[in-house]
Amino acid sequence: MCYHMCWYGRLFMERDVEAQLLAWKDRPGRKPLVLMGARQVGKTWLMRQFARKNFAHVHEFNFDDTPVLATFFRDSKDPRDILPKLSVYGGRKIDPARDAVIFDEIQDCSDALNSLKYFREKCPELAILSAGSLLGVKLRQRRRSAEDRLVPEMPKSYPVGQVELVDVEPLSFSEFLRARKKLLWEYYGTIKGQDPIPEALHRQLWDEYLLYLTIGGMPEVVASYLDEGDPARVRKLQRDLVALYEDDIVKYNNEIDAAKILVVLRSVVPQLSKENSKFIYGALREGARGRGYEEAIEWLVSARMVRKVNNLSEIRYPLSSHSIRNAFKLYLNDIGMLKEMAAVTNESLVLDRDFAFKGRFVENYVLQQLAYRCEGPVHYWAERAEREIDFVLQQGGEAIPVEVKAGGDRKCASFKSFVNANSPKYAIRFSERNLKQDGKFVNIPLYLAERYQACL
């Protein structure tokens, strides 16, 4: 049981996703809530913090720490049978009208996951929040196809349509800035249109962006830096997170060769480092083919450890109808972890030095900020190696080409050629340059990537 506020060190961090949780709380006929996200992005912290602020009492049950809890759900899924048992076990009576119940690591108990639909039907007044470290993987029970391949499908225990899903990502740059410099963050939230930002504020925001590149968005790492200001400690925590992710691959994978998943994860940096960063199976090991590694990639995507960006056959709305399934790039879910896996030094980022991998590194940052802020998945377009668009977004029925520059350089012949030939409604260039309309291009500073819509 847990009846206390949770924080990281001395830091109490606000998260944007709390607005979604508040909307869920006030929604008539709300469903049980399920938080989806990668390991260590703060799902448990969010549930505790939100429940503590909004309900009389919080009753927390962790199916990983306490496997015996599964017995309460084995014989009956009826809340009228389950709640009295949970109350006795936890030492406090659960009041469905005033309290909140947290089911953490719910992926470890399929019966508890299945029970959520019965809680919705028979005890709708009770607020249930749940999450799991690898829930995305656990929700993909696999069956063999005629081609002897594992095919994902929802398990029978999953309460389809009976729960509300909310995605939890690492801290965005904006959330990092709010925790660092509240007044500067308040100004950041007012930026819109294409009027240039005052140079002094532009430089302050740029310096904060460079610092964010070294720390990333994993809550424990951010909190450690804000609490202690020790770059060495930050690096140690990032190294530990990479090791934790690799341990999870071995510990929690039951159906796919864990060695193949590890090979794919460790290949993200060298794959991105190639001149053509399209994912090449043959680069994994000699003779490697997609048939043997597609499942490993799917596992990593479902676990939210990597982000998959598919190529387009053509840049036309809707993008998903032109997505090429077997042509893609892989990025990591957090820029701080990418920094650690690529062995990029803090000094090279804070001092804004150039290095060969920097372009792809900054692409990973931009993708992390864009996640879930545009309509549908982010794509890229590459007709051939020398003719490529870094990202393509879908917004308001439009396909928006995006160019990412690590510095202020505006040279990109293929991007300009495409924009001039196709005349899209918007063309975005993310770089160090100040906010400005430049012909058909909207120049947006990299620190405003997540707020690009306000600048169009």
Number of C-alpha atoms within 10 A of each C-alpha: 16 14 12 11 13 17 16 17 12 11 15 13 20 14 19 14 14 15 10 11 19 13 11 18 20 9 10 10 12 19 25 23 23 25 22 22 24 27 21 18 20 21 23 22 17 22 27 23 20 20 26 20 11 14 15 12 20 26 23 22 22 20 19 16 10 9 12 10 18 17 13 17 20 14 11 14 19 17 20 13 13 19 18 15 17 21 15 11 13 15 11 14 16 21 15 15 13 14 20 25 26 24 23 23 19 25 22 19 21 18 20 24 22 20 22 27 23 17 23 20 15 13 16 18 19 21 24 26 26 26 24 25 25 25 22 18 20 22 19 17 15 15 12 10 9 7 6 8 14 16 13 16 11 13 15 11 17 20 15 12 9 18 20 14 15 16 13 18 27 24 25 23 25 23 17 27 20 19 18 16 11 13 10 15 18 13 10 20 13 9 16 17 15 17 12 16 17 10 10 9 13 19 14 11 21 19 16 19 23 18 19 24 22 24 28 27 25 25 20 20 23 25 23 20 16 17 13 12 12 11 16 11 14 23 20 12 20 23 16 14 20 16 12 13 19 16 14 16 24 15 10 12 16 9 12 16 15 20 12 18 23 18 15 23 22 15 19 21 22 14 21 21 18 13 11 15 17 19 23 18 19 11 14 19 9 8 8 13 14 13 9 14 19 17 20 23 23 18 25 24 20 20 23 23 20 22 23 20 24 25 29 22 16 15 23 17 16 15 24 17 11 16 21 16 11 12 17 19 21 24 25 25 25 28 26 26 24 23 23 21 18 16 10 17 12 20 12 14 20 16 11 15 10 12 11 8 16 19 16 21 23 20 22 22 25 20 22 26 24 18 17 14 17 15 15 14 19 22 27 24 24 18 12 8 10 11 15 18 22 18 22 25 22 21 16 9 11 17 19 20 25 22 21 25 23 17 18 14 11 16 9 14 11 13 19 17 12 16 18 11 9 10 11 17 13 16 23 23 24 27 23 21 19 21 25 18 17 11 8 15 19 21 27 25 25 30 25 25 24 20 19 22 13 13 19 16
